[in-house]
């Protein structure tokens, strides 16, 4: 593969990760809105949806970090890691 093909493949992978994160965020918002509605329409004693909001939210935050902020490996990173085995 050429450098151009490698760069294109990496860009496609990042775009897919960002799209998957947007879908994950949408599902999170819809499901949690429904849970809050169920809580509000039932006898609301103690905000039990908080458990889902918090724990799923932590997973969502890690997914978002991975999709938007994690930098791809550079050739220098790979060479440095290969040299660490010696």
Secondary structure as UniProt FT lines:
FT   HELIX           3..41
FT   HELIX           49..68
FT   HELIX           75..84
//
